[in-house]
Amino acid sequence: MRQQDLEVIAIVGPTASGKTALSIELAKRLNGEIINGDSMQIYKELNIGTAKITETEMEGIPHHLLSIKEPSESFSVAEYQQLVRERIDFIRAKGKFPIIVGGTGLYIQAVLFDYRFTDEKVDEAAREAYYKELSEIGPEAMHAKLVALDPKTAETIHPNNTRRVIRALEMIQHGGVAKSSDEQNQGDKPLYNHIIIGLNMDRELLYERINKRVDIMMEQGLLAEVEALWQKDIRGVQSVQAIGYKELYAYFDGKQSLENAIEQLKQNSRRYAKRQLTYFRNKMDVKWFDSLDGTEKIIREMLE
């Protein structure tokens, strides 16, 4: 595909793989603007734990769909799909180039392809009840409920992916349809001329970087960030189920020591990176680059 035919680029990869730095340099070269592709960076007050880009790191490049929701609000992939497609049109109308950057594969896939979602409105009271139940019985028991109701869908969702588990339960118990029977709505037809760029590195090195990133987050004040949410009694909602928040909530709830919470956070982050890579490889046509090659070499090879 010729560069002039491209309509959008997506940069994906596991957590701590270097997506942010690459996206800034690419935006400079292509006169681009960046759209957030992370499901948790859309929340206000979740900054350190989501590795949200800072104003300084942006280097003047416009960023879209960061910090647009309150922590107490819900957010769906269908809503994300609509917002991003609007932003793509908006950015292109200005003569700029849209670049989606993030690690939430389903969100990015839903934008680039003809994914269609059921029109049932979310029952906020029911969703809140699900998250309350989750906090009481835990992810394994919640996933077991899905297994009983829709085993086919349950096979495709990891028990720790609580947001998807709850969404599947909502569709069954409030939409009257099993998620697996709605699969025909998941399209594979591309809606944009696009390229998906993936960053990866040696697995052991990636895990070392993830562990170090968690230590840096703690130094930057992650504990205080989570405590502020905990003090506001923000719980039983989507945002604080994010990795980095649920583990420290357990500490503030007196369920585990701070040391154990931090170790759990590192472990969950490593597992999440592994799941991200599995998703990208199985579900998306990604052009992979080694993060250690450096931004300049990667961009040169991309543009060539």
FENJO-V180079 format. One record per residue. N is the residue number from 0. SS is DSSP state (hx for helix, st for strand, lp for the rest). PHI is phi in radians with two decimals (none if undefined). OMEGA is omega in radians with two decimals (999 if undefined). Layout:
# FENJO-V180079
n=N ss=SS phi=PHI omega=OMEGA
n=N ss=SS phi=PHI omega=OMEGA
This chain:
# FENJO-V180079
n=0 ss=lp phi=none omega=3.11
n=1 ss=lp phi=-1.29 omega=-3.09
n=2 ss=hx phi=-1.01 omega=-3.10
n=3 ss=hx phi=-1.23 omega=3.11
n=4 ss=hx phi=-1.55 omega=-3.10
n=5 ss=lp phi=-1.17 omega=3.08
n=6 ss=lp phi=-1.92 omega=-3.12
n=7 ss=st phi=-2.79 omega=3.01
n=8 ss=st phi=-2.06 omega=3.01
n=9 ss=st phi=-2.01 omega=3.06
n=10 ss=st phi=-1.97 omega=-3.09
n=11 ss=st phi=-2.18 omega=3.12
n=12 ss=st phi=2.65 omega=3.14
n=13 ss=lp phi=-1.18 omega=3.08
n=14 ss=lp phi=-0.97 omega=3.09
n=15 ss=lp phi=1.26 omega=-3.11
n=16 ss=lp phi=-1.63 omega=3.07
n=17 ss=lp phi=1.76 omega=-3.09
n=18 ss=hx phi=-1.11 omega=-3.05
n=19 ss=hx phi=-1.09 omega=-3.11
n=20 ss=hx phi=-1.07 omega=3.13
n=21 ss=hx phi=-1.12 omega=-3.09
n=22 ss=hx phi=-1.12 omega=-3.14
n=23 ss=hx phi=-1.13 omega=-3.13
n=24 ss=hx phi=-1.13 omega=3.13
n=25 ss=hx phi=-1.15 omega=3.12
n=26 ss=hx phi=-1.08 omega=3.10
n=27 ss=hx phi=-1.10 omega=-3.09
n=28 ss=hx phi=-1.25 omega=-3.01
n=29 ss=hx phi=-1.81 omega=-3.06
n=30 ss=lp phi=0.97 omega=-2.99
n=31 ss=st phi=-1.81 omega=2.97
n=32 ss=st phi=-2.23 omega=-2.96
n=33 ss=st phi=-1.88 omega=3.10
n=34 ss=st phi=-1.96 omega=3.14
n=35 ss=st phi=-1.11 omega=3.10
n=36 ss=lp phi=-2.06 omega=3.13
n=37 ss=lp phi=-2.05 omega=-3.01
n=38 ss=lp phi=-1.19 omega=-3.10
n=39 ss=lp phi=-1.78 omega=3.12
n=40 ss=lp phi=-1.32 omega=3.06
n=41 ss=lp phi=-1.31 omega=-3.09
n=42 ss=st phi=-1.61 omega=2.96
n=43 ss=lp phi=-1.16 omega=3.05
n=44 ss=lp phi=1.26 omega=3.03
n=45 ss=lp phi=-1.85 omega=-3.01
n=46 ss=lp phi=-1.94 omega=-3.08
n=47 ss=lp phi=-1.16 omega=-3.06
n=48 ss=lp phi=-1.18 omega=3.11
n=49 ss=lp phi=-1.73 omega=-3.10
n=50 ss=lp phi=0.97 omega=-3.13
n=51 ss=lp phi=-1.18 omega=-3.12
n=52 ss=lp phi=-1.09 omega=3.12
n=53 ss=lp phi=-1.61 omega=3.12
n=54 ss=hx phi=-1.02 omega=3.14
n=55 ss=hx phi=-1.12 omega=-3.12
n=56 ss=hx phi=-1.15 omega=3.14
n=57 ss=hx phi=-1.15 omega=3.13
n=58 ss=lp phi=0.91 omega=3.07
n=59 ss=lp phi=1.48 omega=3.13
n=60 ss=lp phi=-1.38 omega=3.12
n=61 ss=lp phi=-1.09 omega=3.10
n=62 ss=st phi=-2.12 omega=-3.08
n=63 ss=st phi=-2.12 omega=3.04
n=64 ss=lp phi=1.13 omega=2.94
n=65 ss=lp phi=-1.83 omega=3.05
n=66 ss=lp phi=0.93 omega=-3.12
n=67 ss=lp phi=-1.84 omega=-3.11
n=68 ss=st phi=-2.19 omega=3.01
n=69 ss=lp phi=-1.28 omega=-3.14
n=70 ss=lp phi=-1.03 omega=-3.11
n=71 ss=lp phi=-1.46 omega=-3.07
n=72 ss=lp phi=-1.57 omega=3.05
n=73 ss=lp phi=-1.60 omega=-3.13
n=74 ss=lp phi=-2.67 omega=-3.07
n=75 ss=lp phi=-2.09 omega=3.10
n=76 ss=hx phi=-1.14 omega=3.11
n=77 ss=hx phi=-1.14 omega=3.10
n=78 ss=hx phi=-1.15 omega=3.11
n=79 ss=hx phi=-1.05 omega=-3.14
n=80 ss=hx phi=-0.95 omega=-3.12
n=81 ss=hx phi=-1.11 omega=-3.10
n=82 ss=hx phi=-1.12 omega=-3.10
n=83 ss=hx phi=-1.20 omega=3.12
n=84 ss=hx phi=-1.09 omega=3.07
n=85 ss=hx phi=-1.12 omega=-3.13
n=86 ss=hx phi=-1.19 omega=3.09
n=87 ss=hx phi=-1.04 omega=3.12
n=88 ss=hx phi=-1.09 omega=-3.12
n=89 ss=hx phi=-1.09 omega=-3.11
n=90 ss=hx phi=-1.16 omega=-3.13
n=91 ss=hx phi=-1.17 omega=3.13
n=92 ss=hx phi=-1.14 omega=3.10
n=93 ss=lp phi=-1.50 omega=-3.09
n=94 ss=lp phi=1.43 omega=3.11
n=95 ss=lp phi=-1.77 omega=-3.09
n=96 ss=st phi=-1.95 omega=-3.11
n=97 ss=st phi=-1.42 omega=3.11
n=98 ss=st phi=-2.24 omega=3.11
n=99 ss=st phi=-1.60 omega=-3.06
n=100 ss=st phi=-2.30 omega=3.09
n=101 ss=lp phi=2.95 omega=-3.08
n=102 ss=lp phi=-1.99 omega=-3.14
n=103 ss=lp phi=-1.66 omega=-2.99
n=104 ss=hx phi=-1.02 omega=-3.10
n=105 ss=hx phi=-1.07 omega=-3.13
n=106 ss=hx phi=-1.07 omega=-3.11
n=107 ss=hx phi=-1.18 omega=3.11
n=108 ss=hx phi=-1.07 omega=-3.11
n=109 ss=hx phi=-1.14 omega=3.10
n=110 ss=hx phi=-1.35 omega=-2.98
n=111 ss=hx phi=-1.38 omega=-3.09
n=112 ss=st phi=-2.11 omega=-3.00
n=113 ss=lp phi=-1.45 omega=3.03
n=114 ss=lp phi=-1.23 omega=3.08
n=115 ss=lp phi=-2.16 omega=-3.08
n=116 ss=lp phi=-2.10 omega=3.13
n=117 ss=lp phi=-1.10 omega=-3.02
n=118 ss=lp phi=-1.58 omega=-3.12
n=119 ss=lp phi=-1.06 omega=3.09
n=120 ss=lp phi=-1.33 omega=3.14
n=121 ss=lp phi=-1.23 omega=3.02
n=122 ss=lp phi=-1.52 omega=-3.03
n=123 ss=hx phi=-1.07 omega=3.14
n=124 ss=hx phi=-1.14 omega=3.13
n=125 ss=hx phi=-1.16 omega=3.14
n=126 ss=hx phi=-1.12 omega=3.11
n=127 ss=hx phi=-1.06 omega=3.13
n=128 ss=hx phi=-1.14 omega=3.11
n=129 ss=hx phi=-1.10 omega=-3.13
n=130 ss=hx phi=-1.18 omega=3.07
n=131 ss=hx phi=-1.14 omega=3.11
n=132 ss=hx phi=-1.10 omega=3.11
n=133 ss=hx phi=-1.02 omega=-3.12
n=134 ss=hx phi=-1.15 omega=-3.11
n=135 ss=hx phi=-1.58 omega=-3.02
n=136 ss=hx phi=-1.86 omega=3.10
n=137 ss=lp phi=1.59 omega=-3.04
n=138 ss=hx phi=-1.15 omega=-3.11
n=139 ss=hx phi=-1.11 omega=3.14
n=140 ss=hx phi=-1.17 omega=3.12
n=141 ss=hx phi=-1.14 omega=3.12
n=142 ss=hx phi=-1.14 omega=3.12
n=143 ss=hx phi=-1.07 omega=3.08
n=144 ss=hx phi=-1.09 omega=3.12
n=145 ss=hx phi=-1.18 omega=3.10
n=146 ss=hx phi=-0.97 omega=-3.11
n=147 ss=hx phi=-1.16 omega=-3.06
n=148 ss=hx phi=-1.61 omega=-3.06
n=149 ss=lp phi=-2.64 omega=-3.05
n=150 ss=hx phi=-1.05 omega=-3.13
n=151 ss=hx phi=-1.11 omega=3.10
n=152 ss=hx phi=-1.18 omega=-3.11
n=153 ss=hx phi=-1.01 omega=3.12
n=154 ss=hx phi=-1.10 omega=-3.05
n=155 ss=hx phi=-1.63 omega=-3.07
n=156 ss=lp phi=-2.11 omega=3.09
n=157 ss=lp phi=-1.21 omega=-3.14
n=158 ss=lp phi=-0.95 omega=-3.13
n=159 ss=lp phi=-1.34 omega=3.09
n=160 ss=lp phi=-1.47 omega=-2.97
n=161 ss=hx phi=-1.12 omega=-3.14
n=162 ss=hx phi=-1.11 omega=3.14
n=163 ss=hx phi=-1.25 omega=3.09
n=164 ss=hx phi=-1.03 omega=-3.11
n=165 ss=hx phi=-1.16 omega=3.12
n=166 ss=hx phi=-1.09 omega=3.13
n=167 ss=hx phi=-1.13 omega=3.10
n=168 ss=hx phi=-1.11 omega=3.11
n=169 ss=hx phi=-1.05 omega=-3.08
n=170 ss=hx phi=-1.12 omega=-3.13
n=171 ss=hx phi=-1.27 omega=-2.95
n=172 ss=hx phi=-1.51 omega=-3.13
n=173 ss=lp phi=-2.14 omega=3.09
n=174 ss=lp phi=-1.74 omega=3.09
n=175 ss=lp phi=1.32 omega=-3.12
n=176 ss=lp phi=-2.50 omega=3.05
n=177 ss=lp phi=-1.25 omega=-3.14
n=178 ss=hx phi=-1.03 omega=-3.11
n=179 ss=hx phi=-1.13 omega=3.12
n=180 ss=hx phi=-1.42 omega=3.13
n=181 ss=hx phi=-1.74 omega=-3.03
n=182 ss=hx phi=-1.14 omega=-3.14
n=183 ss=hx phi=-1.11 omega=3.11
n=184 ss=hx phi=-1.40 omega=-3.09
n=185 ss=lp phi=-1.63 omega=-3.00
n=186 ss=lp phi=-1.45 omega=3.07
n=187 ss=lp phi=-2.14 omega=3.13
n=188 ss=lp phi=-1.54 omega=-3.14
n=189 ss=st phi=-1.21 omega=3.14
n=190 ss=lp phi=-1.75 omega=-3.14
n=191 ss=lp phi=-2.33 omega=2.89
n=192 ss=lp phi=-1.29 omega=-3.00
n=193 ss=st phi=-2.45 omega=2.96
n=194 ss=st phi=-2.29 omega=3.07
n=195 ss=st phi=-1.87 omega=3.14
n=196 ss=st phi=-1.71 omega=3.13
n=197 ss=st phi=-2.01 omega=3.06
n=198 ss=st phi=-1.92 omega=3.10
n=199 ss=st phi=-2.64 omega=3.10
n=200 ss=lp phi=-2.73 omega=3.07
n=201 ss=lp phi=-0.86 omega=-3.01
n=202 ss=hx phi=-1.02 omega=-3.12
n=203 ss=hx phi=-1.12 omega=3.11
n=204 ss=hx phi=-1.17 omega=3.10
n=205 ss=hx phi=-1.06 omega=-3.14
n=206 ss=hx phi=-1.12 omega=3.07
n=207 ss=hx phi=-1.09 omega=3.13
n=208 ss=hx phi=-1.14 omega=3.12
n=209 ss=hx phi=-1.11 omega=3.13
n=210 ss=hx phi=-1.05 omega=-3.14
n=211 ss=hx phi=-1.16 omega=3.13
n=212 ss=hx phi=-1.08 omega=3.12
n=213 ss=hx phi=-1.08 omega=3.10
n=214 ss=hx phi=-1.04 omega=3.13
n=215 ss=hx phi=-1.14 omega=3.11
n=216 ss=hx phi=-1.04 omega=3.11
n=217 ss=hx phi=-1.11 omega=3.10
n=218 ss=hx phi=-1.14 omega=-3.11
n=219 ss=hx phi=-1.37 omega=3.09
n=220 ss=lp phi=1.95 omega=-3.14
n=221 ss=hx phi=-1.04 omega=-3.11
n=222 ss=hx phi=-1.03 omega=3.13
n=223 ss=hx phi=-1.17 omega=3.12
n=224 ss=hx phi=-1.09 omega=3.14
n=225 ss=hx phi=-1.22 omega=3.14
n=226 ss=hx phi=-1.07 omega=3.13
n=227 ss=hx phi=-1.07 omega=3.09
n=228 ss=hx phi=-1.21 omega=-3.13
n=229 ss=hx phi=-1.09 omega=3.14
n=230 ss=hx phi=-1.13 omega=3.10
n=231 ss=lp phi=-1.40 omega=-3.12
n=232 ss=lp phi=1.04 omega=3.03
n=233 ss=lp phi=-1.46 omega=-3.11
n=234 ss=lp phi=-2.65 omega=-3.12
n=235 ss=lp phi=1.19 omega=3.13
n=236 ss=lp phi=-2.27 omega=-3.04
n=237 ss=lp phi=-1.01 omega=-2.97
n=238 ss=hx phi=-1.06 omega=-3.03
n=239 ss=hx phi=-1.48 omega=2.93
n=240 ss=hx phi=-1.51 omega=-3.14
n=241 ss=lp phi=-1.13 omega=3.05
n=242 ss=lp phi=-1.06 omega=-3.09
n=243 ss=lp phi=1.79 omega=-3.13
n=244 ss=lp phi=-1.91 omega=-3.12
n=245 ss=hx phi=-1.13 omega=-3.13
n=246 ss=hx phi=-1.18 omega=-3.13
n=247 ss=hx phi=-1.34 omega=2.99
n=248 ss=hx phi=-1.05 omega=3.13
n=249 ss=hx phi=-1.08 omega=3.08
n=250 ss=hx phi=-1.17 omega=-3.13
n=251 ss=hx phi=-1.16 omega=3.09
n=252 ss=lp phi=-1.40 omega=3.12
n=253 ss=lp phi=1.36 omega=-3.09
n=254 ss=lp phi=-1.55 omega=3.08
n=255 ss=lp phi=-2.76 omega=3.14
n=256 ss=lp phi=-1.28 omega=3.10
n=257 ss=hx phi=-1.09 omega=3.13
n=258 ss=hx phi=-1.04 omega=3.13
n=259 ss=hx phi=-1.19 omega=3.13
n=260 ss=hx phi=-1.11 omega=3.14
n=261 ss=hx phi=-1.16 omega=3.11
n=262 ss=hx phi=-1.14 omega=3.08
n=263 ss=hx phi=-1.11 omega=3.11
n=264 ss=hx phi=-1.08 omega=3.11
n=265 ss=hx phi=-1.10 omega=-3.13
n=266 ss=hx phi=-1.10 omega=3.14
n=267 ss=hx phi=-1.14 omega=3.10
n=268 ss=hx phi=-1.17 omega=3.11
n=269 ss=hx phi=-1.14 omega=3.12
n=270 ss=hx phi=-1.12 omega=3.12
n=271 ss=hx phi=-1.11 omega=3.11
n=272 ss=hx phi=-1.03 omega=3.12
n=273 ss=hx phi=-1.11 omega=3.11
n=274 ss=hx phi=-1.16 omega=3.09
n=275 ss=hx phi=-1.03 omega=-3.12
n=276 ss=hx phi=-1.08 omega=3.12
n=277 ss=hx phi=-1.06 omega=-3.14
n=278 ss=hx phi=-1.11 omega=-3.09
n=279 ss=hx phi=-1.04 omega=-3.09
n=280 ss=hx phi=-1.27 omega=-3.06
n=281 ss=hx phi=-1.57 omega=-2.98
n=282 ss=hx phi=-1.95 omega=-2.99
n=283 ss=lp phi=-2.32 omega=3.07
n=284 ss=lp phi=-1.54 omega=-3.00
n=285 ss=st phi=-1.91 omega=2.98
n=286 ss=st phi=-1.61 omega=-2.99
n=287 ss=st phi=-1.55 omega=3.05
n=288 ss=st phi=-2.32 omega=3.08
n=289 ss=st phi=-1.46 omega=-3.12
n=290 ss=hx phi=-0.96 omega=-3.05
n=291 ss=hx phi=-1.30 omega=3.08
n=292 ss=hx phi=-1.20 omega=3.12
n=293 ss=lp phi=1.62 omega=-3.05
n=294 ss=hx phi=-1.03 omega=-3.07
n=295 ss=hx phi=-1.07 omega=-3.13
n=296 ss=hx phi=-1.14 omega=-3.12
n=297 ss=hx phi=-1.08 omega=-3.12
n=298 ss=hx phi=-1.14 omega=3.13
n=299 ss=hx phi=-1.06 omega=3.13
n=300 ss=hx phi=-1.19 omega=3.09
n=301 ss=hx phi=-1.07 omega=-3.06
n=302 ss=hx phi=-1.22 omega=3.06
n=303 ss=lp phi=-1.20 omega=999
